[in-house]
Amino acid sequence: MKQNMKDFFLRCRIFEIFLILLVFIFRLTPHLANFSPVLAVWAYQGNKKINPWFLAIALFITDIILGLSPILLWVWFSYGLIWLISRRLS
């Protein structure tokens, strides 16, 4: 039983790392207008009870790379709102 739990937690951590890498890749590469895979990851992450700080740190680092702007507070607020709504609906 303990081995199954260890395997489960290891798979969860690997999945979290995979999500962080997806956020980096999709955030730094050009994409179509009105297509935001980062929002989809936030919505999925809220349903799966994964730690939101991993994605928040990834977003913060990519925002530093892309450049900070005054509108960033609203973007972060919308990410948090999407996360809260997805948690409530799950």
N, CA, C and O atoms as CSV, one atom per row, in Angstrom:
chain,resi,resn,atom,element,x,y,z
A,1,MET,N,N,0.819,-1.198,0.000
A,1,MET,CA,C,0.000,0.000,0.000
A,1,MET,C,C,0.862,1.262,0.000
A,1,MET,O,O,0.554,2.228,-0.698
A,2,LYS,N,N,1.946,1.251,0.786
A,2,LYS,CA,C,2.816,2.415,0.850
A,2,LYS,C,C,3.490,2.669,-0.497
A,2,LYS,O,O,3.662,3.819,-0.901
A,3,GLN,N,N,3.867,1.606,-1.183
A,3,GLN,CA,C,4.515,1.763,-2.478
A,3,GLN,C,C,3.557,2.386,-3.495
A,3,GLN,O,O,3.967,3.207,-4.315
A,4,ASN,N,N,2.292,2.000,-3.441
A,4,ASN,CA,C,1.299,2.584,-4.346
A,4,ASN,C,C,1.131,4.081,-4.084
A,4,ASN,O,O,0.988,4.864,-5.024
A,5,MET,N,N,1.148,4.475,-2.829
A,5,MET,CA,C,1.019,5.892,-2.488
A,5,MET,C,C,2.251,6.671,-2.956
A,5,MET,O,O,2.128,7.785,-3.464
A,6,LYS,N,N,3.435,6.080,-2.782
A,6,LYS,CA,C,4.653,6.742,-3.239
A,6,LYS,C,C,4.629,6.916,-4.750
A,6,LYS,O,O,5.004,7.970,-5.264
A,7,ASP,N,N,4.189,5.881,-5.461
A,7,ASP,CA,C,4.099,5.983,-6.917
A,7,ASP,C,C,3.098,7.052,-7.333
A,7,ASP,O,O,3.336,7.794,-8.286
A,8,PHE,N,N,1.987,7.129,-6.626
A,8,PHE,CA,C,0.972,8.126,-6.939
A,8,PHE,C,C,1.523,9.537,-6.747
A,8,PHE,O,O,1.342,10.393,-7.613
A,9,PHE,N,N,2.193,9.788,-5.627
A,9,PHE,CA,C,2.741,11.112,-5.369
A,9,PHE,C,C,3.848,11.451,-6.350
A,9,PHE,O,O,3.980,12.606,-6.756
A,10,LEU,N,N,4.642,10.470,-6.737
A,10,LEU,CA,C,5.683,10.703,-7.725
A,10,LEU,C,C,5.060,11.080,-9.069
A,10,LEU,O,O,5.542,11.993,-9.738
A,11,ARG,N,N,4.003,10.390,-9.466
A,11,ARG,CA,C,3.329,10.724,-10.719
A,11,ARG,C,C,2.706,12.114,-10.658
A,11,ARG,O,O,2.696,12.832,-11.658
A,12,CYS,N,N,2.191,12.497,-9.501
A,12,CYS,CA,C,1.625,13.843,-9.355
A,12,CYS,C,C,2.702,14.903,-9.510
A,12,CYS,O,O,2.477,15.918,-10.169
A,13,ARG,N,N,3.860,14.687,-8.918
A,13,ARG,CA,C,4.961,15.646,-9.023
A,13,ARG,C,C,5.468,15.741,-10.460
A,13,ARG,O,O,5.768,16.833,-10.942
A,14,ILE,N,N,5.563,14.615,-11.134
A,14,ILE,CA,C,5.994,14.629,-12.524
A,14,ILE,C,C,4.986,15.390,-13.375
A,14,ILE,O,O,5.372,16.142,-14.270
A,15,PHE,N,N,3.699,15.201,-13.103
A,15,PHE,CA,C,2.668,15.914,-13.841
A,15,PHE,C,C,2.736,17.414,-13.572
A,15,PHE,O,O,2.543,18.208,-14.492
A,16,GLU,N,N,3.007,17.818,-12.328
A,16,GLU,CA,C,3.140,19.236,-12.008
A,16,GLU,C,C,4.320,19.846,-12.756
A,16,GLU,O,O,4.218,20.960,-13.270
A,17,ILE,N,N,5.429,19.134,-12.820
A,17,ILE,CA,C,6.593,19.627,-13.558
A,17,ILE,C,C,6.257,19.745,-15.042
A,17,ILE,O,O,6.670,20.702,-15.698
A,18,PHE,N,N,5.511,18.779,-15.573
A,18,PHE,CA,C,5.085,18.829,-16.962
A,18,PHE,C,C,4.209,20.058,-17.214
A,18,PHE,O,O,4.370,20.722,-18.238
A,19,LEU,N,N,3.294,20.370,-16.308
A,19,LEU,CA,C,2.442,21.549,-16.455
A,19,LEU,C,C,3.265,22.833,-16.435
A,19,LEU,O,O,2.997,23.756,-17.203
A,20,ILE,N,N,4.250,22.893,-15.570
A,20,ILE,CA,C,5.104,24.075,-15.502
A,20,ILE,C,C,5.860,24.256,-16.808
A,20,ILE,O,O,5.966,25.373,-17.314
A,21,LEU,N,N,6.387,23.166,-17.358
A,21,LEU,CA,C,7.083,23.252,-18.637
A,21,LEU,C,C,6.143,23.692,-19.755
A,21,LEU,O,O,6.535,24.466,-20.628
A,22,LEU,N,N,4.906,23.201,-19.732
A,22,LEU,CA,C,3.928,23.642,-20.729
A,22,LEU,C,C,3.660,25.142,-20.621
A,22,LEU,O,O,3.559,25.835,-21.633
A,23,VAL,N,N,3.545,25.634,-19.393
A,23,VAL,CA,C,3.312,27.064,-19.195
A,23,VAL,C,C,4.476,27.862,-19.770
A,23,VAL,O,O,4.255,28.860,-20.456
A,24,PHE,N,N,5.711,27.441,-19.504
A,24,PHE,CA,C,6.879,28.135,-20.051
A,24,PHE,C,C,6.854,28.137,-21.570
A,24,PHE,O,O,7.039,29.179,-22.199
A,25,ILE,N,N,6.625,26.975,-22.156
A,25,ILE,CA,C,6.667,26.859,-23.616
A,25,ILE,C,C,5.566,27.684,-24.267
A,25,ILE,O,O,5.831,28.457,-25.188
A,26,PHE,N,N,4.335,27.526,-23.795
A,26,PHE,CA,C,3.224,28.240,-24.414
A,26,PHE,C,C,3.244,29.729,-24.108
A,26,PHE,O,O,2.712,30.525,-24.882
A,27,ARG,N,N,3.826,30.102,-23.033
A,27,ARG,CA,C,3.871,31.519,-22.679
A,27,ARG,C,C,4.926,32.264,-23.492
A,27,ARG,O,O,4.752,33.440,-23.810
A,28,LEU,N,N,6.009,31.587,-23.824
A,28,LEU,CA,C,7.112,32.260,-24.506
A,28,LEU,C,C,7.063,32.130,-26.027
A,28,LEU,O,O,7.793,32.834,-26.724
A,29,THR,N,N,6.219,31.244,-26.554
A,29,THR,CA,C,6.127,31.088,-28.000
A,29,THR,C,C,4.890,31.835,-28.513
A,29,THR,O,O,3.892,31.958,-27.803
A,30,PRO,N,N,4.968,32.329,-29.743
A,30,PRO,CA,C,3.787,33.005,-30.314
A,30,PRO,C,C,2.641,32.016,-30.511
A,30,PRO,O,O,2.861,30.855,-30.856
A,31,HIS,N,N,1.438,32.480,-30.292
A,31,HIS,CA,C,0.268,31.633,-30.486
A,31,HIS,C,C,-0.873,32.460,-31.080
A,31,HIS,O,O,-0.789,33.685,-31.162
A,32,LEU,N,N,-1.921,31.784,-31.485
A,32,LEU,CA,C,-3.053,32.441,-32.111
A,32,LEU,C,C,-3.748,33.393,-31.135
A,32,LEU,O,O,-3.669,33.231,-29.917
A,33,ALA,N,N,-4.420,34.376,-31.696
A,33,ALA,CA,C,-5.202,35.297,-30.860
A,33,ALA,C,C,-6.362,34.546,-30.215
A,33,ALA,O,O,-6.940,33.643,-30.820
A,34,ASN,N,N,-6.694,34.923,-28.996
A,34,ASN,CA,C,-7.775,34.309,-28.217
A,34,ASN,C,C,-7.541,32.822,-27.960
A,34,ASN,O,O,-8.494,32.069,-27.757
A,35,PHE,N,N,-6.314,32.408,-27.968
A,35,PHE,CA,C,-5.951,31.028,-27.654
A,35,PHE,C,C,-4.989,31.090,-26.480
A,35,PHE,O,O,-3.861,31.563,-26.617
A,36,SER,N,N,-5.427,30.624,-25.355
A,36,SER,CA,C,-4.594,30.718,-24.160
A,36,SER,C,C,-4.507,29.363,-23.468
A,36,SER,O,O,-5.349,29.041,-22.629
A,37,PRO,N,N,-3.517,28.584,-23.804
A,37,PRO,CA,C,-3.360,27.303,-23.130
A,37,PRO,C,C,-3.033,27.464,-21.650
A,37,PRO,O,O,-3.273,26.551,-20.859
A,38,VAL,N,N,-2.490,28.610,-21.272
A,38,VAL,CA,C,-2.180,28.847,-19.860
A,38,VAL,C,C,-3.469,28.906,-19.043
A,38,VAL,O,O,-3.521,28.377,-17.933
A,39,LEU,N,N,-4.502,29.542,-19.578
A,39,LEU,CA,C,-5.791,29.578,-18.882
A,39,LEU,C,C,-6.384,28.187,-18.751
A,39,LEU,O,O,-6.985,27.851,-17.730
A,40,ALA,N,N,-6.212,27.383,-19.786
A,40,ALA,CA,C,-6.709,26.006,-19.718
A,40,ALA,C,C,-5.985,25.216,-18.633
A,40,ALA,O,O,-6.599,24.423,-17.920
A,41,VAL,N,N,-4.695,25.435,-18.514
A,41,VAL,CA,C,-3.929,24.745,-17.465
A,41,VAL,C,C,-4.405,25.201,-16.093
A,41,VAL,O,O,-4.524,24.379,-15.183
A,42,TRP,N,N,-4.681,26.502,-15.921
A,42,TRP,CA,C,-5.181,26.992,-14.636
A,42,TRP,C,C,-6.530,26.383,-14.304
A,42,TRP,O,O,-6.777,26.005,-13.159
A,43,ALA,N,N,-7.407,26.284,-15.297
A,43,ALA,CA,C,-8.735,25.715,-15.048
A,43,ALA,C,C,-8.621,24.231,-14.712
A,43,ALA,O,O,-9.294,23.749,-13.801
A,44,TYR,N,N,-7.781,23.510,-15.434
A,44,TYR,CA,C,-7.589,22.084,-15.162
A,44,TYR,C,C,-6.949,21.881,-13.795
A,44,TYR,O,O,-7.322,20.972,-13.054
A,45,GLN,N,N,-6.008,22.710,-13.478
A,45,GLN,CA,C,-5.274,22.591,-12.225
A,45,GLN,C,C,-6.188,22.825,-11.040
A,45,GLN,O,O,-5.995,22.207,-9.993
A,46,GLY,N,N,-7.169,23.689,-11.165
A,46,GLY,CA,C,-8.110,23.929,-10.075
A,46,GLY,C,C,-8.987,22.721,-9.811
A,46,GLY,O,O,-9.385,22.481,-8.671
A,47,ASN,N,N,-9.293,21.962,-10.842
A,47,ASN,CA,C,-10.118,20.766,-10.686
A,47,ASN,C,C,-9.351,19.611,-10.080
A,47,ASN,O,O,-9.954,18.748,-9.441
A,48,LYS,N,N,-8.062,19.565,-10.255
A,48,LYS,CA,C,-7.260,18.414,-9.840
A,48,LYS,C,C,-6.551,18.607,-8.506
A,48,LYS,O,O,-5.775,17.742,-8.102
A,49,LYS,N,N,-6.787,19.684,-7.829
A,49,LYS,CA,C,-6.212,19.943,-6.503
A,49,LYS,C,C,-4.672,19.930,-6.504
A,49,LYS,O,O,-4.038,19.508,-5.537
A,50,ILE,N,N,-4.100,20.399,-7.605
A,50,ILE,CA,C,-2.648,20.517,-7.686
A,50,ILE,C,C,-2.265,21.863,-7.066
A,50,ILE,O,O,-3.034,22.821,-7.141
A,51,ASN,N,N,-1.115,21.934,-6.473
A,51,ASN,CA,C,-0.673,23.138,-5.795
A,51,ASN,C,C,-0.591,24.312,-6.780
A,51,ASN,O,O,0.147,24.226,-7.762
A,52,PRO,N,N,-1.328,25.402,-6.544
A,52,PRO,CA,C,-1.332,26.525,-7.487
A,52,PRO,C,C,-0.044,27.329,-7.491
A,52,PRO,O,O,0.201,28.094,-8.424
A,53,TRP,N,N,0.779,27.172,-6.474
A,53,TRP,CA,C,2.011,27.967,-6.401
A,53,TRP,C,C,3.011,27.579,-7.476
A,53,TRP,O,O,3.821,28.405,-7.897
A,54,PHE,N,N,2.964,26.333,-7.923
A,54,PHE,CA,C,3.868,25.918,-8.995
A,54,PHE,C,C,3.594,26.722,-10.266
A,54,PHE,O,O,4.520,27.229,-10.899
A,55,LEU,N,N,2.328,26.834,-10.628
A,55,LEU,CA,C,1.987,27.602,-11.824
A,55,LEU,C,C,2.194,29.098,-11.607
A,55,LEU,O,O,2.596,29.806,-12.531
A,56,ALA,N,N,1.930,29.577,-10.418
A,56,ALA,CA,C,2.122,31.002,-10.139
A,56,ALA,C,C,3.595,31.385,-10.289
A,56,ALA,O,O,3.912,32.441,-10.837
A,57,ILE,N,N,4.470,30.548,-9.814
A,57,ILE,CA,C,5.907,30.817,-9.947
A,57,ILE,C,C,6.321,30.774,-11.416
A,57,ILE,O,O,7.097,31.614,-11.871
A,58,ALA,N,N,5.803,29.798,-12.154
A,58,ALA,CA,C,6.117,29.715,-13.585
A,58,ALA,C,C,5.623,30.959,-14.325
A,58,ALA,O,O,6.328,31.494,-15.180
A,59,LEU,N,N,4.413,31.417,-13.997
A,59,LEU,CA,C,3.892,32.623,-14.633
A,59,LEU,C,C,4.716,33.850,-14.269
A,59,LEU,O,O,4.972,34.704,-15.118
A,60,PHE,N,N,5.124,33.939,-13.026
A,60,PHE,CA,C,5.922,35.081,-12.591
A,60,PHE,C,C,7.252,35.129,-13.329
A,60,PHE,O,O,7.684,36.193,-13.771
A,61,ILE,N,N,7.901,33.977,-13.462
A,61,ILE,CA,C,9.192,33.933,-14.160
A,61,ILE,C,C,9.016,34.307,-15.630
A,61,ILE,O,O,9.818,35.067,-16.173
A,62,THR,N,N,7.979,33.784,-16.276
A,62,THR,CA,C,7.772,34.142,-17.681
A,62,THR,C,C,7.370,35.601,-17.835
A,62,THR,O,O,7.699,36.219,-18.847
A,63,ASP,N,N,6.670,36.168,-16.859
A,63,ASP,CA,C,6.352,37.594,-16.928
A,63,ASP,C,C,7.610,38.444,-16.818
A,63,ASP,O,O,7.716,39.486,-17.465
A,64,ILE,N,N,8.549,38.011,-16.014
A,64,ILE,CA,C,9.819,38.734,-15.914
A,64,ILE,C,C,10.566,38.653,-17.239
A,64,ILE,O,O,11.140,39.643,-17.694
A,65,ILE,N,N,10.558,37.470,-17.859
A,65,ILE,CA,C,11.235,37.308,-19.150
A,65,ILE,C,C,10.556,38.150,-20.228
A,65,ILE,O,O,11.234,38.812,-21.014
A,66,LEU,N,N,9.230,38.129,-20.269
A,66,LEU,CA,C,8.489,38.868,-21.289
A,66,LEU,C,C,8.435,40.364,-21.016
A,66,LEU,O,O,8.251,41.161,-21.937
A,67,GLY,N,N,8.592,40.741,-19.776
A,67,GLY,CA,C,8.539,42.155,-19.402
A,67,GLY,C,C,7.318,42.453,-18.554
A,67,GLY,O,O,6.212,42.004,-18.856
A,68,LEU,N,N,7.525,43.208,-17.502
A,68,LEU,CA,C,6.433,43.559,-16.598
A,68,LEU,C,C,5.677,44.764,-17.145
A,68,LEU,O,O,6.258,45.640,-17.785
A,69,SER,N,N,4.382,44.794,-16.886
A,69,SER,CA,C,3.554,45.912,-17.345
A,69,SER,C,C,2.516,46.233,-16.266
A,69,SER,O,O,2.263,45.414,-15.383
A,70,PRO,N,N,1.913,47.430,-16.341
A,70,PRO,CA,C,0.918,47.804,-15.332
A,70,PRO,C,C,-0.346,46.942,-15.371
A,70,PRO,O,O,-1.038,46.823,-14.360
A,71,ILE,N,N,-0.651,46.353,-16.495
A,71,ILE,CA,C,-1.863,45.558,-16.624
A,71,ILE,C,C,-1.701,44.159,-16.010
A,71,ILE,O,O,-2.665,43.399,-15.920
A,72,LEU,N,N,-0.504,43.841,-15.601
A,72,LEU,CA,C,-0.206,42.506,-15.085
A,72,LEU,C,C,-1.039,42.138,-13.861
A,72,LEU,O,O,-1.394,40.971,-13.691
A,73,LEU,N,N,-1.352,43.095,-13.020
A,73,LEU,CA,C,-2.184,42.806,-11.846
A,73,LEU,C,C,-3.542,42.266,-12.256
A,73,LEU,O,O,-4.054,41.340,-11.626
A,74,TRP,N,N,-4.132,42.828,-13.297
A,74,TRP,CA,C,-5.427,42.353,-13.770
A,74,TRP,C,C,-5.326,40.959,-14.373
A,74,TRP,O,O,-6.232,40.141,-14.216
A,75,VAL,N,N,-4.229,40.694,-15.059
A,75,VAL,CA,C,-4.025,39.359,-15.637
A,75,VAL,C,C,-3.920,38.327,-14.522
A,75,VAL,O,O,-4.544,37.268,-14.584
A,76,TRP,N,N,-3.128,38.643,-13.507
A,76,TRP,CA,C,-2.979,37.717,-12.386
A,76,TRP,C,C,-4.294,37.536,-11.635
A,76,TRP,O,O,-4.611,36.432,-11.193
A,77,PHE,N,N,-5.053,38.608,-11.491
A,77,PHE,CA,C,-6.354,38.518,-10.842
A,77,PHE,C,C,-7.275,37.583,-11.622
A,77,PHE,O,O,-7.993,36.779,-11.026
A,78,SER,N,N,-7.257,37.684,-12.945
A,78,SER,CA,C,-8.117,36.811,-13.751
A,78,SER,C,C,-7.684,35.356,-13.643
A,78,SER,O,O,-8.536,34.468,-13.606
A,79,TYR,N,N,-6.387,35.088,-13.591
A,79,TYR,CA,C,-5.912,33.713,-13.390
A,79,TYR,C,C,-6.403,33.164,-12.048
A,79,TYR,O,O,-6.871,32.028,-11.963
A,80,GLY,N,N,-6.291,33.974,-11.019
A,80,GLY,CA,C,-6.767,33.535,-9.701
A,80,GLY,C,C,-8.265,33.302,-9.669
A,80,GLY,O,O,-8.740,32.358,-9.038
A,81,LEU,N,N,-9.012,34.166,-10.354
A,81,LEU,CA,C,-10.466,34.010,-10.417
A,81,LEU,C,C,-10.851,32.732,-11.165
A,81,LEU,O,O,-11.760,32.015,-10.748
A,82,ILE,N,N,-10.163,32.452,-12.260
A,82,ILE,CA,C,-10.418,31.210,-13.004
A,82,ILE,C,C,-10.102,30.002,-12.137
A,82,ILE,O,O,-10.835,29.014,-12.159
A,83,TRP,N,N,-9.024,30.073,-11.380
A,83,TRP,CA,C,-8.656,28.965,-10.502
A,83,TRP,C,C,-9.728,28.755,-9.423
A,83,TRP,O,O,-10.119,27.620,-9.147
A,84,LEU,N,N,-10.200,29.850,-8.817
A,84,LEU,CA,C,-11.230,29.731,-7.782
A,84,LEU,C,C,-12.533,29.179,-8.344
A,84,LEU,O,O,-13.160,28.322,-7.721
A,85,ILE,N,N,-12.943,29.653,-9.498
A,85,ILE,CA,C,-14.181,29.167,-10.104
A,85,ILE,C,C,-14.068,27.693,-10.445
A,85,ILE,O,O,-15.015,26.937,-10.225
A,86,SER,N,N,-12.938,27.271,-10.972
A,86,SER,CA,C,-12.780,25.854,-11.326
A,86,SER,C,C,-12.757,24.981,-10.085
A,86,SER,O,O,-13.219,23.841,-10.128
A,87,ARG,N,N,-12.237,25.484,-8.992
A,87,ARG,CA,C,-12.270,24.713,-7.737
A,87,ARG,C,C,-13.690,24.593,-7.197
A,87,ARG,O,O,-14.079,23.548,-6.677
A,88,ARG,N,N,-14.459,25.669,-7.324
A,88,ARG,CA,C,-15.849,25.647,-6.835
A,88,ARG,C,C,-16.715,24.714,-7.670
A,88,ARG,O,O,-17.599,24.043,-7.138
A,89,LEU,N,N,-16.466,24.668,-8.969
A,89,LEU,CA,C,-17.278,23.848,-9.855
A,89,LEU,C,C,-16.909,22.377,-9.808
A,89,LEU,O,O,-17.696,21.532,-10.235
A,90,SER,N,N,-15.729,22.053,-9.299
A,90,SER,CA,C,-15.330,20.640,-9.272
A,90,SER,C,C,-15.933,19.901,-8.099
A,90,SER,O,O,-15.694,18.704,-7.935
